[in-house]
Amino acid sequence: MLTELGRLRADMATRGASASARERFARVYIDVVAAQARTATTVRALARGDTVGPASSVDKLLFSKAEKAVNDLILDVQREWLIAGTREGQVSPSRDELDTARAEWWYSRAATIMGGTAEIQRGIIADHILGLPKEKR
């Protein structure tokens, strides 16, 4: 995700970006770094042979949210390029570039389901990590 954000940052610097787009970029960047930091803790635990259990739900929730936010930001900032395949004043991207960028956006939607829906992950966090009472079902 940091690679995609790096490319987007370069594009925003070259083509210019609104203040709101720059602020949103900063928020998304922070979300990605936070997700990576949290996951590093889990990876270290796994490397030691520890069982991570329900704590991995935090990782899944943070990563799926961050991945979706990155790809939504890319779509919003580069909408013309991703949809029409054109960039004002620039050479048109290759078909492979467009296909890859579009596939990453679609994949970000699937990633939120593959890790378990956010609602399920929040339920696991509430029940097993925070010890909150189960809601009536």
A tleap script that builds the chain and sets N, CA, C and O, in Angstrom:
source leaprc.protein.ff14SB
mol = sequence {
  NMET LEU THR GLU LEU GLY ARG LEU ARG ALA
  ASP MET ALA THR ARG GLY ALA SER ALA SER
  ALA ARG GLU ARG PHE ALA ARG VAL TYR ILE
  ASP VAL VAL ALA ALA GLN ALA ARG THR ALA
  THR THR VAL ARG ALA LEU ALA ARG GLY ASP
  THR VAL GLY PRO ALA SER SER VAL ASP LYS
  LEU LEU PHE SER LYS ALA GLU LYS ALA VAL
  ASN ASP LEU ILE LEU ASP VAL GLN ARG GLU
  TRP LEU ILE ALA GLY THR ARG GLU GLY GLN
  VAL SER PRO SER ARG ASP GLU LEU ASP THR
  ALA ARG ALA GLU TRP TRP TYR SER ARG ALA
  ALA THR ILE MET GLY GLY THR ALA GLU ILE
  GLN ARG GLY ILE ILE ALA ASP HIE ILE LEU
  GLY LEU PRO LYS GLU LYS CARG
}
set mol.1.N position { 0.813 -1.194 0.000 }
set mol.1.CA position { 0.000 0.000 0.000 }
set mol.1.C position { 0.859 1.262 0.000 }
set mol.1.O position { 0.487 2.275 -0.592 }
set mol.2.N position { 2.010 1.193 0.667 }
set mol.2.CA position { 2.876 2.373 0.667 }
set mol.2.C position { 3.425 2.648 -0.727 }
set mol.2.O position { 3.666 3.801 -1.085 }
set mol.3.N position { 3.623 1.594 -1.515 }
set mol.3.CA position { 4.085 1.779 -2.893 }
set mol.3.C position { 3.043 2.549 -3.696 }
set mol.3.O position { 3.374 3.491 -4.417 }
set mol.4.N position { 1.784 2.142 -3.568 }
set mol.4.CA position { 0.703 2.828 -4.281 }
set mol.4.C position { 0.589 4.278 -3.820 }
set mol.4.O position { 0.385 5.180 -4.633 }
set mol.5.N position { 0.720 4.496 -2.513 }
set mol.5.CA position { 0.652 5.869 -2.000 }
set mol.5.C position { 1.829 6.702 -2.494 }
set mol.5.O position { 1.678 7.896 -2.755 }
set mol.6.N position { 2.996 6.083 -2.624 }
set mol.6.CA position { 4.160 6.798 -3.153 }
set mol.6.C position { 3.936 7.251 -4.587 }
set mol.6.O position { 4.271 8.377 -4.955 }
set mol.7.N position { 3.362 6.355 -5.395 }
set mol.7.CA position { 3.059 6.728 -6.787 }
set mol.7.C position { 2.006 7.834 -6.834 }
set mol.7.O position { 2.106 8.768 -7.630 }
set mol.8.N position { 0.998 7.716 -5.972 }
set mol.8.CA position { -0.053 8.734 -5.944 }
set mol.8.C position { 0.512 10.074 -5.495 }
set mol.8.O position { 0.155 11.117 -6.043 }
set mol.9.N position { 1.393 10.047 -4.499 }
set mol.9.CA position { 2.003 11.290 -4.017 }
set mol.9.C position { 2.782 11.976 -5.134 }
set mol.9.O position { 2.696 13.192 -5.300 }
set mol.10.N position { 3.536 11.201 -5.893 }
set mol.10.CA position { 4.291 11.764 -7.016 }
set mol.10.C position { 3.341 12.361 -8.046 }
set mol.10.O position { 3.597 13.442 -8.575 }
set mol.11.N position { 2.256 11.669 -8.330 }
set mol.11.CA position { 1.269 12.171 -9.286 }
set mol.11.C position { 0.625 13.459 -8.773 }
set mol.11.O position { 0.438 14.411 -9.530 }
set mol.12.N position { 0.289 13.479 -7.491 }
set mol.12.CA position { -0.333 14.675 -6.912 }
set mol.12.C position { 0.636 15.855 -6.931 }
set mol.12.O position { 0.227 16.995 -7.151 }
set mol.13.N position { 1.922 15.580 -6.699 }
set mol.13.CA position { 2.922 16.652 -6.717 }
set mol.13.C position { 3.106 17.195 -8.129 }
set mol.13.O position { 3.276 18.400 -8.315 }
set mol.14.N position { 3.075 16.320 -9.116 }
set mol.14.CA position { 3.259 16.719 -10.510 }
set mol.14.C position { 2.051 17.466 -11.050 }
set mol.14.O position { 2.189 18.515 -11.680 }
set mol.15.N position { 0.870 16.923 -10.801 }
set mol.15.CA position { -0.352 17.479 -11.382 }
set mol.15.C position { -1.056 18.471 -10.476 }
set mol.15.O position { -1.977 19.167 -10.903 }
set mol.16.N position { -0.626 18.536 -9.235 }
set mol.16.CA position { -1.290 19.409 -8.273 }
set mol.16.C position { -2.457 18.687 -7.627 }
set mol.16.O position { -3.042 17.773 -8.209 }
set mol.17.N position { -2.783 19.108 -6.424 }
set mol.17.CA position { -3.897 18.488 -5.701 }
set mol.17.C position { -4.516 19.526 -4.783 }
set mol.17.O position { -3.837 20.428 -4.293 }
set mol.18.N position { -5.791 19.388 -4.562 }
set mol.18.CA position { -6.498 20.314 -3.677 }
set mol.18.C position { -6.052 20.093 -2.233 }
set mol.18.O position { -5.471 19.060 -1.900 }
set mol.19.N position { -6.329 21.069 -1.396 }
set mol.19.CA position { -5.995 20.951 0.024 }
set mol.19.C position { -6.722 19.767 0.648 }
set mol.19.O position { -6.156 19.053 1.476 }
set mol.20.N position { -7.968 19.559 0.255 }
set mol.20.CA position { -8.725 18.439 0.832 }
set mol.20.C position { -8.139 17.097 0.393 }
set mol.20.O position { -8.117 16.149 1.178 }
set mol.21.N position { -7.667 17.007 -0.844 }
set mol.21.CA position { -7.039 15.764 -1.314 }
set mol.21.C position { -5.734 15.511 -0.566 }
set mol.21.O position { -5.429 14.369 -0.220 }
set mol.22.N position { -4.961 16.570 -0.314 }
set mol.22.CA position { -3.710 16.413 0.434 }
set mol.22.C position { -3.979 15.989 1.878 }
set mol.22.O position { -3.271 15.140 2.422 }
set mol.23.N position { -4.998 16.578 2.495 }
set mol.23.CA position { -5.358 16.191 3.868 }
set mol.23.C position { -5.826 14.738 3.913 }
set mol.23.O position { -5.462 13.984 4.816 }
set mol.24.N position { -6.622 14.365 2.943 }
set mol.24.CA position { -7.114 12.991 2.885 }
set mol.24.C position { -5.958 12.022 2.672 }
set mol.24.O position { -5.922 10.945 3.268 }
set mol.25.N position { -5.012 12.412 1.818 }
set mol.25.CA position { -3.820 11.597 1.599 }
set mol.25.C position { -3.103 11.369 2.928 }
set mol.25.O position { -2.713 10.244 3.238 }
set mol.26.N position { -2.929 12.425 3.708 }
set mol.26.CA position { -2.233 12.314 4.996 }
set mol.26.C position { -2.966 11.361 5.938 }
set mol.26.O position { -2.334 10.541 6.605 }
set mol.27.N position { -4.289 11.463 5.998 }
set mol.27.CA position { -5.071 10.570 6.867 }
set mol.27.C position { -4.931 9.111 6.424 }
set mol.27.O position { -4.770 8.216 7.253 }
set mol.28.N position { -4.994 8.886 5.122 }
set mol.28.CA position { -4.870 7.520 4.602 }
set mol.28.C position { -3.463 6.984 4.870 }
set mol.28.O position { -3.303 5.821 5.243 }
set mol.29.N position { -2.457 7.815 4.686 }
set mol.29.CA position { -1.075 7.408 4.952 }
set mol.29.C position { -0.921 6.978 6.411 }
set mol.29.O position { -0.302 5.954 6.699 }
set mol.30.N position { -1.484 7.758 7.321 }
set mol.30.CA position { -1.423 7.425 8.747 }
set mol.30.C position { -2.127 6.097 9.016 }
set mol.30.O position { -1.630 5.280 9.791 }
set mol.31.N position { -3.271 5.877 8.387 }
set mol.31.CA position { -3.992 4.608 8.554 }
set mol.31.C position { -3.141 3.423 8.091 }
set mol.31.O position { -3.117 2.380 8.744 }
set mol.32.N position { -2.453 3.585 6.977 }
set mol.32.CA position { -1.621 2.502 6.442 }
set mol.32.C position { -0.447 2.218 7.375 }
set mol.32.O position { -0.158 1.061 7.679 }
set mol.33.N position { 0.224 3.266 7.826 }
set mol.33.CA position { 1.369 3.080 8.722 }
set mol.33.C position { 0.920 2.451 10.045 }
set mol.33.O position { 1.615 1.592 10.589 }
set mol.34.N position { -0.224 2.869 10.558 }
set mol.34.CA position { -0.757 2.281 11.796 }
set mol.34.C position { -1.067 0.800 11.597 }
set mol.34.O position { -0.762 -0.021 12.463 }
set mol.35.N position { -1.665 0.459 10.472 }
set mol.35.CA position { -1.978 -0.947 10.190 }
set mol.35.C position { -0.698 -1.765 10.091 }
set mol.35.O position { -0.636 -2.884 10.602 }
set mol.36.N position { 0.318 -1.218 9.441 }
set mol.36.CA position { 1.580 -1.945 9.308 }
set mol.36.C position { 2.268 -2.116 10.660 }
set mol.36.O position { 2.833 -3.173 10.940 }
set mol.37.N position { 2.223 -1.082 11.496 }
set mol.37.CA position { 2.838 -1.173 12.820 }
set mol.37.C position { 2.137 -2.232 13.666 }
set mol.37.O position { 2.789 -3.025 14.345 }
set mol.38.N position { 0.824 -2.239 13.622 }
set mol.38.CA position { 0.053 -3.222 14.392 }
set mol.38.C position { 0.334 -4.629 13.890 }
set mol.38.O position { 0.480 -5.554 14.690 }
set mol.39.N position { 0.410 -4.799 12.602 }
set mol.39.CA position { 0.662 -6.116 12.032 }
set mol.39.C position { 2.075 -6.598 12.348 }
set mol.39.O position { 2.301 -7.798 12.504 }
set mol.40.N position { 3.022 -5.676 12.442 }
set mol.40.CA position { 4.396 -6.056 12.784 }
set mol.40.C position { 4.435 -6.752 14.142 }
set mol.40.O position { 5.209 -7.689 14.339 }
set mol.41.N position { 3.611 -6.301 15.071 }
set mol.41.CA position { 3.520 -6.939 16.384 }
set mol.41.C position { 3.039 -8.380 16.242 }
set mol.41.O position { 3.572 -9.286 16.883 }
set mol.42.N position { 2.044 -8.583 15.411 }
set mol.42.CA position { 1.510 -9.928 15.187 }
set mol.42.C position { 2.543 -10.817 14.503 }
set mol.42.O position { 2.691 -11.985 14.862 }
set mol.43.N position { 3.254 -10.277 13.528 }
set mol.43.CA position { 4.272 -11.058 12.817 }
set mol.43.C position { 5.382 -11.480 13.784 }
set mol.43.O position { 5.853 -12.616 13.729 }
set mol.44.N position { 5.800 -10.567 14.670 }
set mol.44.CA position { 6.828 -10.924 15.655 }
set mol.44.C position { 6.328 -12.041 16.581 }
set mol.44.O position { 7.076 -12.962 16.911 }
set mol.45.N position { 5.071 -11.951 16.991 }
set mol.45.CA position { 4.493 -12.991 17.854 }
set mol.45.C position { 4.478 -14.336 17.131 }
set mol.45.O position { 4.825 -15.363 17.715 }
set mol.46.N position { 4.081 -14.329 15.874 }
set mol.46.CA position { 4.064 -15.569 15.093 }
set mol.46.C position { 5.472 -16.123 14.908 }
set mol.46.O position { 5.672 -17.337 14.953 }
set mol.47.N position { 6.453 -15.238 14.701 }
set mol.47.CA position { 7.841 -15.669 14.526 }
set mol.47.C position { 8.372 -16.341 15.798 }
set mol.47.O position { 9.211 -17.238 15.722 }
set mol.48.N position { 7.885 -15.910 16.960 }
set mol.48.CA position { 8.275 -16.534 18.228 }
set mol.48.C position { 7.531 -17.845 18.467 }
set mol.48.O position { 7.845 -18.586 19.399 }
set mol.49.N position { 6.551 -18.122 17.624 }
set mol.49.CA position { 5.755 -19.332 17.789 }
set mol.49.C position { 4.529 -19.136 18.656 }
set mol.49.O position { 3.864 -20.104 19.025 }
set mol.50.N position { 4.221 -17.878 18.987 }
set mol.50.CA position { 3.043 -17.575 19.800 }
set mol.50.C position { 1.769 -17.736 18.976 }
set mol.50.O position { 1.794 -17.654 17.748 }
set mol.51.N position { 0.676 -17.962 19.658 }
set mol.51.CA position { -0.638 -17.977 19.033 }
set mol.51.C position { -1.216 -16.579 19.162 }
set mol.51.O position { -1.203 -16.002 20.249 }
set mol.52.N position { -1.716 -16.033 18.078 }
set mol.52.CA position { -2.226 -14.659 18.134 }
set mol.52.C position { -3.703 -14.595 18.475 }
set mol.52.O position { -4.152 -13.611 19.063 }
set mol.53.N position { -4.452 -15.591 18.132 }
set mol.53.CA position { -5.865 -15.631 18.495 }
set mol.53.C position { -6.669 -14.455 17.975 }
set mol.53.O position { -6.431 -13.967 16.870 }
set mol.54.N position { -7.628 -14.001 18.784 }
set mol.54.CA position { -8.538 -12.951 18.327 }
set mol.54.C position { -7.858 -11.601 18.085 }
set mol.54.O position { -8.435 -10.728 17.437 }
set mol.55.N position { -6.644 -11.424 18.598 }
set mol.55.CA position { -5.937 -10.159 18.372 }
set mol.55.C position { -5.700 -9.909 16.884 }
set mol.55.O position { -5.575 -8.762 16.456 }
set mol.56.N position { -5.639 -10.981 16.103 }
set mol.56.CA position { -5.430 -10.797 14.661 }
set mol.56.C position { -6.628 -10.119 14.001 }
set mol.56.O position { -6.510 -9.617 12.883 }
set mol.57.N position { -7.769 -10.097 14.670 }
set mol.57.CA position { -8.937 -9.396 14.126 }
set mol.57.C position { -8.677 -7.901 14.001 }
set mol.57.O position { -9.191 -7.248 13.093 }
set mol.58.N position { -7.879 -7.365 14.915 }
set mol.58.CA position { -7.524 -5.943 14.832 }
set mol.58.C position { -6.738 -5.701 13.553 }
set mol.58.O position { -6.992 -4.734 12.835 }
set mol.59.N position { -5.774 -6.588 13.268 }
set mol.59.CA position { -4.979 -6.463 12.039 }
set mol.59.C position { -5.871 -6.508 10.802 }
set mol.59.O position { -5.758 -5.669 9.909 }
set mol.60.N position { -6.754 -7.495 10.766 }
set mol.60.CA position { -7.632 -7.656 9.604 }
set mol.60.C position { -8.507 -6.426 9.397 }
set mol.60.O position { -8.685 -5.958 8.272 }
set mol.61.N position { -9.045 -5.914 10.483 }
set mol.61.CA position { -9.916 -4.744 10.400 }
set mol.61.C position { -9.147 -3.516 9.921 }
set mol.61.O position { -9.606 -2.798 9.032 }
set mol.62.N position { -7.971 -3.277 10.514 }
set mol.62.CA position { -7.166 -2.117 10.120 }
set mol.62.C position { -6.704 -2.222 8.670 }
set mol.62.O position { -6.762 -1.243 7.926 }
set mol.63.N position { -6.245 -3.410 8.265 }
set mol.63.CA position { -5.731 -3.553 6.904 }
set mol.63.C position { -6.821 -3.449 5.855 }
set mol.63.O position { -6.622 -2.812 4.821 }
set mol.64.N position { -7.964 -4.060 6.099 }
set mol.64.CA position { -9.022 -3.969 5.086 }
set mol.64.C position { -9.513 -2.534 4.959 }
set mol.64.O position { -9.802 -2.070 3.856 }
set mol.65.N position { -9.608 -1.830 6.080 }
set mol.65.CA position { -10.025 -0.425 6.045 }
set mol.65.C position { -8.981 0.424 5.310 }
set mol.65.O position { -9.330 1.260 4.476 }
set mol.66.N position { -7.706 0.205 5.623 }
set mol.66.CA position { -6.641 0.988 4.990 }
set mol.66.C position { -6.553 0.703 3.497 }
set mol.66.O position { -6.400 1.626 2.697 }
set mol.67.N position { -6.649 -0.563 3.119 }
set mol.67.CA position { -6.558 -0.904 1.695 }
set mol.67.C position { -7.700 -0.279 0.898 }
set mol.67.O position { -7.494 0.233 -0.202 }
set mol.68.N position { -8.880 -0.326 1.451 }
set mol.68.CA position { -10.030 0.287 0.790 }
set mol.68.C position { -9.836 1.801 0.692 }
set mol.68.O position { -10.126 2.395 -0.346 }
set mol.69.N position { -9.351 2.424 1.761 }
set mol.69.CA position { -9.139 3.875 1.761 }
set mol.69.C position { -8.092 4.286 0.727 }
set mol.69.O position { -8.262 5.293 0.040 }
set mol.70.N position { -7.012 3.513 0.614 }
set mol.70.CA position { -5.970 3.810 -0.377 }
set mol.70.C position { -6.559 3.767 -1.780 }
set mol.70.O position { -6.360 4.692 -2.568 }
set mol.71.N position { -7.272 2.710 -2.092 }
set mol.71.CA position { -7.808 2.562 -3.445 }
set mol.71.C position { -8.935 3.537 -3.742 }
set mol.71.O position { -9.088 3.965 -4.887 }
set mol.72.N position { -9.722 3.897 -2.744 }
set mol.72.CA position { -10.742 4.935 -2.948 }
set mol.72.C position { -10.092 6.285 -3.222 }
set mol.72.O position { -10.554 7.042 -4.075 }
set mol.73.N position { -9.014 6.583 -2.491 }
set mol.73.CA position { -8.303 7.842 -2.711 }
set mol.73.C position { -7.701 7.876 -4.113 }
set mol.73.O position { -7.802 8.886 -4.809 }
set mol.74.N position { -7.079 6.785 -4.525 }
set mol.74.CA position { -6.511 6.715 -5.872 }
set mol.74.C position { -7.603 6.939 -6.911 }
set mol.74.O position { -7.409 7.694 -7.864 }
set mol.75.N position { -8.739 6.293 -6.733 }
set mol.75.CA position { -9.842 6.469 -7.680 }
set mol.75.C position { -10.303 7.921 -7.711 }
set mol.75.O position { -10.516 8.477 -8.789 }
set mol.76.N position { -10.457 8.536 -6.556 }
set mol.76.CA position { -10.941 9.914 -6.518 }
set mol.76.C position { -9.951 10.899 -7.132 }
set mol.76.O position { -10.351 11.824 -7.839 }
set mol.77.N position { -8.662 10.703 -6.862 }
set mol.77.CA position { -7.645 11.633 -7.374 }
set mol.77.C position { -7.366 11.382 -8.853 }
set mol.77.O position { -7.119 12.325 -9.604 }
set mol.78.N position { -7.405 10.135 -9.272 }
set mol.78.CA position { -7.049 9.784 -10.648 }
set mol.78.C position { -8.249 9.241 -11.432 }
set mol.78.O position { -8.089 8.403 -12.319 }
set mol.79.N position { -9.419 9.712 -11.106 }
set mol.79.CA position { -10.662 9.205 -11.708 }
set mol.79.C position { -10.623 9.213 -13.238 }
set mol.79.O position { -10.944 8.211 -13.878 }
set mol.80.N position { -10.234 10.335 -13.812 }
set mol.80.CA position { -10.204 10.455 -15.279 }
set mol.80.C position { -9.305 9.383 -15.885 }
set mol.80.O position { -9.647 8.771 -16.897 }
set mol.81.N position { -8.168 9.166 -15.264 }
set mol.81.CA position { -7.208 8.184 -15.761 }
set mol.81.C position { -7.753 6.769 -15.619 }
set mol.81.O position { -7.669 5.975 -16.556 }
set mol.82.N position { -8.313 6.445 -14.450 }
set mol.82.CA position { -8.779 5.080 -14.212 }
set mol.82.C position { -10.015 4.716 -15.020 }
set mol.82.O position { -10.168 3.572 -15.448 }
set mol.83.N position { -10.889 5.680 -15.228 }
set mol.83.CA position { -12.131 5.378 -15.937 }
set mol.83.C position { -11.974 5.535 -17.446 }
set mol.83.O position { -12.330 4.640 -18.212 }
set mol.84.N position { -11.440 6.676 -17.864 }
set mol.84.CA position { -11.349 6.949 -19.301 }
set mol.84.C position { -10.008 6.550 -19.909 }
set mol.84.O position { -9.891 6.430 -21.129 }
set mol.85.N position { -8.996 6.344 -19.065 }
set mol.85.CA position { -7.684 5.979 -19.575 }
set mol.85.C position { -6.914 7.147 -20.150 }
set mol.85.O position { -6.003 6.956 -20.956 }
set mol.86.N position { -7.272 8.363 -19.743 }
set mol.86.CA position { -6.566 9.549 -20.233 }
set mol.86.C position { -6.125 10.403 -19.057 }
set mol.86.O position { -6.725 10.389 -17.982 }
set mol.87.N position { -5.056 11.147 -19.301 }
set mol.87.CA position { -4.579 12.127 -18.334 }
set mol.87.C position { -4.311 13.409 -19.094 }
set mol.87.O position { -3.626 13.419 -20.117 }
set mol.88.N position { -4.851 14.463 -18.583 }
set mol.88.CA position { -4.689 15.752 -19.248 }
set mol.88.C position { -3.208 16.098 -19.369 }
set mol.88.O position { -2.482 16.132 -18.376 }
set mol.89.N position { -2.775 16.352 -20.599 }
set mol.89.CA position { -1.405 16.779 -20.845 }
set mol.89.C position { -0.365 15.686 -20.695 }
set mol.89.O position { 0.828 15.988 -20.662 }
set mol.90.N position { -0.770 14.429 -20.603 }
set mol.90.CA position { 0.192 13.349 -20.436 }
set mol.90.C position { -0.086 12.241 -21.436 }
set mol.90.O position { -1.177 12.134 -21.996 }
set mol.91.N position { 0.924 11.431 -21.639 }
set mol.91.CA position { 0.786 10.275 -22.514 }
set mol.91.C position { -0.192 9.303 -21.862 }
set mol.91.O position { -0.155 9.081 -20.651 }
set mol.92.N position { -1.049 8.740 -22.668 }
set mol.92.CA position { -2.015 7.777 -22.138 }
set mol.92.C position { -1.289 6.579 -21.541 }
set mol.92.O position { -0.268 6.142 -22.073 }
set mol.93.N position { -1.806 6.048 -20.445 }
set mol.93.CA position { -1.174 4.888 -19.818 }
set mol.93.C position { -1.369 3.643 -20.675 }
set mol.93.O position { -2.256 3.578 -21.526 }
set mol.94.N position { -0.518 2.665 -20.422 }
set mol.94.CA position { -0.667 1.402 -21.151 }
set mol.94.C position { -1.899 0.667 -20.633 }
set mol.94.O position { -2.400 0.937 -19.541 }
set mol.95.N position { -2.357 -0.249 -21.435 }
set mol.95.CA position { -3.521 -1.058 -21.048 }
set mol.95.C position { -3.218 -1.841 -19.774 }
set mol.95.O position { -4.084 -1.999 -18.913 }
set mol.96.N position { -1.975 -2.335 -19.659 }
set mol.96.CA position { -1.587 -3.090 -18.463 }
set mol.96.C position { -1.651 -2.227 -17.206 }
set mol.96.O position { -2.118 -2.682 -16.162 }
set mol.97.N position { -1.180 -0.972 -17.306 }
set mol.97.CA position { -1.245 -0.065 -16.155 }
set mol.97.C position { -2.683 0.146 -15.707 }
set mol.97.O position { -2.993 0.085 -14.517 }
set mol.98.N position { -3.545 0.392 -16.669 }
set mol.98.CA position { -4.958 0.602 -16.347 }
set mol.98.C position { -5.585 -0.651 -15.751 }
set mol.98.O position { -6.299 -0.582 -14.750 }
set mol.99.N position { -5.317 -1.791 -16.368 }
set mol.99.CA position { -5.892 -3.043 -15.867 }
set mol.99.C position { -5.429 -3.327 -14.442 }
set mol.99.O position { -6.220 -3.756 -13.602 }
set mol.100.N position { -4.148 -3.088 -14.172 }
set mol.100.CA position { -3.612 -3.318 -12.832 }
set mol.100.C position { -4.260 -2.391 -11.818 }
set mol.100.O position { -4.677 -2.833 -10.748 }
set mol.101.N position { -4.346 -1.106 -12.147 }
set mol.101.CA position { -4.942 -0.137 -11.226 }
set mol.101.C position { -6.409 -0.456 -10.959 }
set mol.101.O position { -6.874 -0.373 -9.822 }
set mol.102.N position { -7.116 -0.812 -11.993 }
set mol.102.CA position { -8.538 -1.150 -11.823 }
set mol.102.C position { -8.694 -2.437 -11.009 }
set mol.102.O position { -9.573 -2.526 -10.151 }
set mol.103.N position { -7.853 -3.424 -11.273 }
set mol.103.CA position { -7.919 -4.691 -10.532 }
set mol.103.C position { -7.621 -4.474 -9.053 }
set mol.103.O position { -8.242 -5.100 -8.194 }
set mol.104.N position { -6.675 -3.591 -8.754 }
set mol.104.CA position { -6.364 -3.298 -7.352 }
set mol.104.C position { -7.561 -2.673 -6.650 }
set mol.104.O position { -7.831 -2.975 -5.487 }
set mol.105.N position { -8.280 -1.799 -7.357 }
set mol.105.CA position { -9.468 -1.190 -6.746 }
set mol.105.C position { -10.509 -2.264 -6.447 }
set mol.105.O position { -11.063 -2.305 -5.348 }
set mol.106.N position { -10.776 -3.129 -7.418 }
set mol.106.CA position { -11.760 -4.191 -7.199 }
set mol.106.C position { -11.298 -5.144 -6.104 }
set mol.106.O position { -12.104 -5.585 -5.284 }
set mol.107.N position { -10.015 -5.461 -6.084 }
set mol.107.CA position { -9.487 -6.366 -5.059 }
set mol.107.C position { -9.691 -5.786 -3.662 }
set mol.107.O position { -9.961 -6.524 -2.714 }
set mol.108.N position { -9.563 -4.472 -3.534 }
set mol.108.CA position { -9.742 -3.849 -2.212 }
set mol.108.C position { -11.149 -4.089 -1.688 }
set mol.108.O position { -11.356 -4.128 -0.475 }
set mol.109.N position { -12.110 -4.249 -2.572 }
set mol.109.CA position { -13.482 -4.567 -2.155 }
set mol.109.C position { -13.544 -5.998 -1.643 }
set mol.109.O position { -14.154 -6.272 -0.609 }
set mol.110.N position { -12.913 -6.903 -2.370 }
set mol.110.CA position { -12.919 -8.311 -1.967 }
set mol.110.C position { -12.144 -8.524 -0.669 }
set mol.110.O position { -12.508 -9.385 0.132 }
set mol.111.N position { -11.083 -7.750 -0.454 }
set mol.111.CA position { -10.255 -7.916 0.744 }
set mol.111.C position { -11.047 -7.684 2.020 }
set mol.111.O position { -10.755 -8.293 3.049 }
set mol.112.N position { -12.037 -6.817 1.967 }
set mol.112.CA position { -12.840 -6.574 3.165 }
set mol.112.C position { -13.704 -7.781 3.498 }
set mol.112.O position { -14.122 -7.946 4.644 }
set mol.113.N position { -13.970 -8.614 2.523 }
set mol.113.CA position { -14.769 -9.816 2.752 }
set mol.113.C position { -13.861 -10.994 3.114 }
set mol.113.O position { -14.202 -11.798 3.981 }
set mol.114.N position { -12.707 -11.095 2.450 }
set mol.114.CA position { -11.807 -12.223 2.687 }
set mol.114.C position { -11.331 -12.290 4.128 }
set mol.114.O position { -11.201 -13.383 4.679 }
set mol.115.N position { -11.071 -11.158 4.745 }
set mol.115.CA position { -10.619 -11.146 6.130 }
set mol.115.C position { -11.767 -11.295 7.110 }
set mol.115.O position { -11.549 -11.245 8.320 }
set mol.116.N position { -12.957 -11.474 6.627 }
set mol.116.CA position { -14.152 -11.485 7.473 }
set mol.116.C position { -14.717 -10.082 7.460 }
set mol.116.O position { -13.966 -9.107 7.500 }
set mol.117.N position { -16.006 -9.973 7.406 }
set mol.117.CA position { -16.579 -8.634 7.322 }
set mol.117.C position { -16.174 -7.809 8.530 }
set mol.117.O position { -15.873 -8.349 9.594 }
set mol.118.N position { -16.169 -6.504 8.354 }
set mol.118.CA position { -15.794 -5.602 9.443 }
set mol.118.C position { -16.681 -5.831 10.659 }
set mol.118.O position { -16.217 -5.758 11.797 }
set mol.119.N position { -17.945 -6.104 10.419 }
set mol.119.CA position { -18.875 -6.337 11.530 }
set mol.119.C position { -18.456 -7.569 12.342 }
set mol.119.O position { -18.496 -7.548 13.572 }
set mol.120.N position { -18.062 -8.623 11.661 }
set mol.120.CA position { -17.615 -9.837 12.352 }
set mol.120.C position { -16.331 -9.564 13.122 }
set mol.120.O position { -16.196 -9.976 14.274 }
set mol.121.N position { -15.386 -8.870 12.490 }
set mol.121.CA position { -14.118 -8.564 13.162 }
set mol.121.C position { -14.351 -7.695 14.395 }
set mol.121.O position { -13.739 -7.918 15.440 }
set mol.122.N position { -15.235 -6.705 14.274 }
set mol.122.CA position { -15.544 -5.863 15.440 }
set mol.122.C position { -16.201 -6.692 16.546 }
set mol.122.O position { -15.946 -6.467 17.729 }
set mol.123.N position { -17.040 -7.644 16.160 }
set mol.123.CA position { -17.657 -8.527 17.148 }
set mol.123.C position { -16.626 -9.360 17.896 }
set mol.123.O position { -16.712 -9.515 19.114 }
set mol.124.N position { -15.655 -9.892 17.171 }
set mol.124.CA position { -14.579 -10.674 17.792 }
set mol.124.C position { -13.782 -9.795 18.749 }
set mol.124.O position { -13.466 -10.207 19.865 }
set mol.125.N position { -13.461 -8.589 18.307 }
set mol.125.CA position { -12.709 -7.659 19.153 }
set mol.125.C position { -13.507 -7.332 20.416 }
set mol.125.O position { -12.967 -7.359 21.522 }
set mol.126.N position { -14.785 -7.025 20.246 }
set mol.126.CA position { -15.634 -6.675 21.394 }
set mol.126.C position { -15.750 -7.840 22.375 }
set mol.126.O position { -15.622 -7.649 23.584 }
set mol.127.N position { -15.990 -9.039 21.863 }
set mol.127.CA position { -16.198 -10.208 22.727 }
set mol.127.C position { -14.911 -10.695 23.381 }
set mol.127.O position { -14.857 -10.871 24.598 }
set mol.128.N position { -13.879 -10.911 22.578 }
set mol.128.CA position { -12.691 -11.614 23.054 }
set mol.128.C position { -11.564 -10.720 23.550 }
set mol.128.O position { -10.783 -11.140 24.403 }
set mol.129.N position { -11.464 -9.523 23.045 }
set mol.129.CA position { -10.371 -8.648 23.472 }
set mol.129.C position { -10.855 -7.660 24.529 }
set mol.129.O position { -10.219 -7.488 25.568 }
set mol.130.N position { -11.982 -7.014 24.254 }
set mol.130.CA position { -12.499 -6.003 25.183 }
set mol.130.C position { -13.396 -6.594 26.266 }
set mol.130.O position { -13.651 -5.951 27.285 }
set mol.131.N position { -13.870 -7.811 26.047 }
set mol.131.CA position { -14.722 -8.460 27.038 }
set mol.131.C position { -16.081 -7.814 27.217 }
set mol.131.O position { -16.679 -7.894 28.290 }
set mol.132.N position { -16.565 -7.177 26.172 }
set mol.132.CA position { -17.881 -6.545 26.246 }
set mol.132.C position { -18.967 -7.610 26.195 }
set mol.132.O position { -18.779 -8.662 25.583 }
set mol.133.N position { -20.100 -7.342 26.834 }
set mol.133.CA position { -21.181 -8.333 26.785 }
set mol.133.C position { -21.702 -8.481 25.358 }
set mol.133.O position { -21.742 -7.524 24.585 }
set mol.134.N position { -22.097 -9.703 25.036 }
set mol.134.CA position { -22.640 -9.951 23.693 }
set mol.134.C position { -23.967 -9.244 23.550 }
set mol.134.O position { -24.758 -9.162 24.490 }
set mol.135.N position { -24.195 -8.735 22.353 }
set mol.135.CA position { -25.476 -8.083 22.103 }
set mol.135.C position { -26.548 -9.147 21.934 }
set mol.135.O position { -26.265 -10.282 21.552 }
set mol.136.N position { -27.763 -8.765 22.221 }
set mol.136.CA position { -28.871 -9.708 22.078 }
set mol.136.C position { -29.087 -10.002 20.604 }
set mol.136.O position { -29.090 -9.092 19.775 }
set mol.137.N position { -29.264 -11.253 20.287 }
set mol.137.CA position { -29.429 -11.644 18.887 }
set mol.137.C position { -30.784 -12.232 18.684 }
set mol.137.O position { -31.125 -12.626 17.568 }
savepdb mol mol.pdb
quit
